[in-house]
Amino acid sequence: MKRKLIFVSFLFLIVCSIYQMFDLGLIWFVYPSQEQYPIKGIDVSNHQGKIDWSLVPKNEISFVYVKATEGGDFKDKSFLSNWSEAKKEGFKVGAYHFFTLCKPGIEQAKNFIETVPFDSLSLAPVVDLEFEGNCKERPNLENVQNEIQTFLDHVDSHFKKKTILYLTNEFISKYLGDHFFNHPIWIRNIFTHPNTFSSIDWVIWQYKNRERVNGIQGPVDINVLNGNLESILR
């Protein structure tokens, strides 16, 4: 009985240690090839708190996406400071919008356009399409695709760049299939390479959501670029 208790306690400590290492980002599920994908970037929002952009290492981080808006009226309170301070430090910066299934695409496009300054040197805008944190409503496929298309028409036209679609595999399966509106793809897959079980073309891959970066308290999402920065500037 005593040996069994010791074994269970030992096993518990191992599990806790592994969990802590994952939580701290010390070990992870997948590691992109540094040789194949040397350009890395982060995406941030108010959840990261006050960021000291002067401490974020420019030799490791090449581009930054900042949350600007969500739905029809929500504006991230850290957007303008993150946007301006990251640019001041010389990072290539873009803005993203979290698309909610509860609001019309035109309302969401107006919210994003009113919030994000027009700058031809900024990265292409991004629309975040996922279920996590979204409203509970699940409209039919045609309605969702129509609202996304409306959003893209207005945002593309305003910023004169093709909006990048940030996607999870779940959202693709439910609402998109092979229909990506002829737009670039930013895929989230923290377990495997995006093309392990799919032939999807992508320009950005978010492979980790627990990275630790100087200047940022707590974990942050990190991504690699498939190509060069020109692919997300135009």
C-alpha positions in Angstrom: 0.0 0.0 0.0 2.8 2.4 0.9 4.6 1.6 -2.4 1.5 2.3 -4.3 1.0 5.6 -2.5 4.6 6.6 -3.3 4.1 5.6 -7.0 0.9 7.6 -7.3 2.5 10.7 -5.7 5.5 10.4 -8.0 3.2 10.1 -11.0 1.2 13.1 -9.8 4.4 15.2 -9.6 5.5 14.2 -13.1 2.1 15.2 -14.5 2.2 18.5 -12.7 5.7 19.2 -13.9 4.8 18.5 -17.5 1.7 20.7 -17.2 3.8 23.5 -15.8 6.4 23.2 -18.6 3.6 23.4 -21.2 2.0 26.4 -19.3 5.3 28.2 -19.4 5.9 27.3 -23.0 9.1 25.4 -22.2 7.9 22.3 -24.1 5.3 22.2 -26.9 3.5 20.0 -29.3 5.1 21.2 -32.6 8.3 23.1 -33.5 8.4 24.8 -36.9 11.7 24.4 -38.8 13.8 27.5 -38.1 15.5 27.0 -41.5 12.2 26.8 -43.4 10.3 29.4 -41.4 12.8 32.0 -40.0 10.3 34.9 -39.8 8.3 35.0 -36.6 5.6 37.3 -35.4 3.2 37.7 -32.4 -0.4 38.7 -32.1 -1.5 40.7 -29.0 -4.5 42.3 -27.4 -5.5 43.9 -24.2 -5.1 40.5 -22.6 -1.4 40.9 -22.6 -1.6 44.1 -20.5 0.9 46.9 -20.8 3.6 45.8 -23.2 7.1 47.4 -23.1 7.7 47.3 -26.8 11.3 48.5 -26.4 12.1 45.2 -24.7 10.5 42.9 -27.4 13.5 41.4 -29.2 13.6 42.5 -32.8 16.1 39.8 -33.7 13.3 37.2 -32.8 10.1 39.0 -33.6 9.7 40.5 -37.1 5.9 41.4 -37.3 3.1 42.2 -34.9 -0.7 41.9 -35.2 -2.8 43.9 -32.8 -6.4 43.4 -31.9 -8.4 46.4 -32.9 -12.1 45.5 -32.8 -14.7 42.8 -32.2 -18.2 42.6 -33.4 -20.2 45.7 -34.2 -19.0 48.1 -31.5 -16.2 46.7 -29.3 -12.8 48.4 -29.5 -9.8 46.9 -27.8 -8.7 49.5 -25.2 -5.0 48.7 -25.8 -5.2 49.0 -29.6 -4.0 52.5 -30.2 -1.1 52.3 -27.7 0.1 48.9 -29.0 -0.3 50.0 -32.6 1.7 53.3 -32.2 4.3 52.0 -29.8 5.1 48.8 -31.8 5.4 51.0 -35.0 7.7 53.4 -33.1 10.0 50.6 -32.2 10.3 49.6 -35.9 8.0 46.5 -36.0 5.9 45.7 -39.1 2.4 46.1 -37.6 -1.1 45.1 -38.7 -4.6 45.1 -37.1 -7.1 42.3 -36.7 -10.9 42.1 -36.1 -12.6 39.3 -34.2 -15.7 38.4 -36.3 -18.8 37.6 -34.3 -21.6 35.5 -35.8 -24.1 37.7 -34.0 -23.6 40.9 -36.0 -24.0 41.8 -39.6 -20.8 42.0 -41.6 -21.4 45.6 -42.6 -21.5 46.7 -38.9 -18.3 44.9 -38.2 -16.5 46.3 -41.2 -17.5 49.9 -40.2 -16.3 49.3 -36.6 -12.9 48.1 -37.9 -12.5 50.8 -40.5 -13.4 53.6 -38.0 -10.8 52.3 -35.5 -7.8 51.4 -37.6 -5.7 54.2 -39.1 -5.1 54.0 -42.8 -1.4 53.4 -43.5 -0.2 51.9 -46.7 2.9 50.6 -45.0 0.9 48.5 -42.5 0.4 44.8 -42.8 -2.7 43.5 -44.5 -5.8 43.5 -42.2 -6.9 40.3 -40.6 -10.3 38.9 -39.7 -10.3 36.3 -36.9 -12.8 33.5 -37.7 -13.2 31.0 -34.9 -15.7 29.7 -32.4 -13.8 30.2 -29.2 -15.1 33.4 -27.5 -17.8 33.8 -30.1 -21.5 34.1 -29.5 -23.5 30.9 -29.0 -25.6 31.5 -32.1 -24.7 29.3 -35.1 -26.3 30.8 -38.2 -26.6 28.7 -41.4 -23.7 28.4 -43.8 -25.1 30.7 -46.5 -25.8 33.5 -44.0 -22.3 33.3 -42.5 -20.5 33.2 -45.8 -22.6 36.2 -47.0 -21.7 38.3 -43.9 -18.0 37.4 -44.2 -18.1 38.4 -47.9 -19.7 41.7 -47.0 -17.1 42.4 -44.4 -14.3 41.5 -46.8 -15.7 43.7 -49.6 -15.7 46.8 -47.4 -12.4 46.2 -45.6 -10.5 45.2 -48.7 -11.8 48.3 -50.6 -10.9 50.7 -47.7 -7.4 49.4 -47.0 -6.6 48.5 -50.6 -5.3 45.1 -49.6 -6.7 41.6 -49.4 -7.7 40.8 -45.8 -6.1 37.7 -44.4 -8.5 35.1 -42.9 -7.4 33.8 -39.5 -8.9 30.3 -39.3 -9.2 27.3 -37.1 -9.8 23.8 -38.6 -13.2 23.7 -36.8 -14.4 26.9 -38.4 -13.2 25.7 -41.9 -15.1 22.4 -41.4 -18.3 24.1 -40.3 -18.5 27.1 -42.5 -15.9 27.3 -45.3 -14.9 24.0 -46.7 -12.8 24.9 -49.8 -14.4 28.4 -50.0 -11.8 30.9 -48.8 -13.1 33.9 -50.8 -9.8 34.0 -52.7 -8.0 35.5 -49.7 -4.7 34.6 -47.9 -5.0 32.2 -45.0 -3.6 32.4 -41.4 -4.1 29.0 -39.9 -4.1 28.1 -36.2 -2.8 24.7 -35.4 -0.9 24.2 -32.1 -0.6 20.4 -32.5 0.8 19.7 -36.0 2.1 21.3 -39.1 -0.9 22.8 -41.1 -0.3 20.5 -44.0 0.0 17.3 -42.0 -3.5 16.3 -42.8 -4.4 19.1 -45.3 -3.2 20.7 -48.5 -4.4 24.1 -47.5 -2.2 27.0 -48.7 -1.3 29.4 -45.9 0.8 32.5 -45.3 0.9 32.6 -41.5 0.8 29.7 -39.0 0.0 30.2 -35.4 1.7 27.2 -33.8 1.8 28.2 -30.1 -0.3 30.2 -27.7 2.0 30.1 -24.6 5.2 31.8 -25.9 7.2 33.9 -23.4 8.6 37.1 -24.9 10.6 39.8 -23.3 8.6 43.0 -22.6 5.3 41.0 -22.3 4.0 39.7 -19.0 2.4 36.3 -19.4 2.0 34.1 -22.5 1.5 35.3 -26.0 0.5 33.8 -29.4 3.4 33.3 -31.8 3.4 32.6 -35.5 5.7 31.9 -38.4 5.5 33.3 -41.9 5.4 31.1 -45.0 7.5 33.3 -47.3 8.6 36.9 -46.8 7.1 40.0 -45.3 6.1 41.3 -48.7 3.4 38.6 -48.8 1.5 40.2 -45.9 2.3 43.9 -46.8 0.4 43.9 -50.1 
